[in-house]
Amino acid sequence: MKNATPVFYISAAILAVLVLFGIFLPEQLESLTANIQGFLSNAFGWYYLILVTIFVLVCLYLLISPVGRIKLGKPDDKPEFSRPTWLAMLFSAGMGIGLVFYGSAEPISHYAVSSPTGETGSEQAIRDALRFTFFHWGIHAWAIYGIVALVLAYFTFRHGERGLISQTLKPIIGKHANGPIGKVIDIIAVLATVVGVATTLGFGAMQINGGLSYLFNVPTNITVQFIIVVIVTILFMISALTGLSKGIKILSNVNMLLAVLLFGLMFILGPTLLILNLFTDTVGTYLQSLARMSFRIAPLNEENRSWIQGWTIFYWAWWIAWSPFVGIFIARVSRGRSIREFVFSVLLVPSVIGFLWFSTFGGTAIMLEHNGLANISSLALEESLFGVFSNYPLGMLMSIIAMTLIGTFFITSADSGTYVLGMMTTNGSQNPANVVKITWGILLAATALVLLYTGGLQALQNTMIVAALPFSFIMALMTISLIKSLHKEAKLLGLTGPSKHK
């Protein structure tokens, strides 16, 4: 197979075994992943919280440090994209199916089903629901993406390394980055990426099924989800084979248009003033309690601890598993930016847009329930968004736009995922062979279906937490490697130490 490396064959073989295991022994696979997930959440919950907070602190340090002036590229490199286009690409990279899936579902769950701190259904629960949703989708999430993207962009564009995770560790492991140790690192990155993208595709299939069920009484089962995945797989294969510049670019533009249209309709038709007030108030409480939430593990409260494991730890694992995929994409479009501009834009701009999104969809869902106008929390997670729409004019139109948006996000996630996986398994090739991309496309779809078949949402979450742990260690090493290399370069450039005043 053209350009394929041992990383491709070994990763594909491991995933093929996982898929076959899920097909022939589904109950055993679900039991195994649930047991491992339970152990990891209990034993490593503290580790995830500390590690992700360190990523935030490193990003903030780079924002104010003199090394922030260093460019992601050669000194005379200019940014490839205009700033508005670049910011839109950053947002669309991280704003996938998950934001649509959880837009109403997460805030309403925190408010009415299981509140993180207060009594469900109370005014305190409203504040907590949005504050913790902001926490899960805000600065911490983007710091995870930002670190991986920054490390890749720095070593690829400034030092001319191949766009592989293993190559970013040369300052620590030296020549071993090109040997068996480097291959193992790249295989772990590939496996984390597959599980991360497959989980997102699973969410997408569930929500399209949920929308069809709520609107047209289509049954919610694995058969319908299988048909959805097969149809979307065929569509994203067509998109993938047209190439990055055509397929992903066109679909990314469609995504942003549909997302803006859906957001605008909900913002105008929903409780607009309340949305703005909730957004403003929650941003304040989020910033005030950021340190407390970052380290909250509830060692003496089993109920709160269980909530943290089911939500916060799951999210940190999800972002870590997605980070090689999103990181490579963000790195690729960020050449020519300074580190300071990169960190500021990646951390803050998408976070604020996400906060507005959740204030609009989540705030609307909560107020419908709080005022006794609807019982959104009784719906399945994948149906809650459609339940919100049904209470407003143009509800059917918004539901159709939402399902179309999920479909296009599904296609772009899988399309970008096959490209990134192809790149990671062909020695960093910018144009992986079509047969490699098709192989990854089939394995992504098969992995998503197997996880849905073995236990639906819970199986998706379990596998995510298991897959993310090994890559989290690699992320820690990547961060050390970046800081080490930046400080060495800063001394040479006279950005730090006595020479900076010369």
Salt bridges, closest charged atoms under 4 A:
ASP77 OD2 - ARG335 NE 3.29
GLU106 OE2 - HIS110 NE2 2.83
GLU106 OE2 - HIS136 ND1 2.74
ASP128 OD1 - ARG131 NH2 2.76
GLU161 OE1 - LYS170 NZ 3.00
GLU341 OE2 - ARG83 NH2 2.78
GLU341 OE2 - ARG337 NH1 3.05
GLU489 OE2 - ARG158 NE 2.34
GLU489 OE1 - HIS159 NE2 3.69
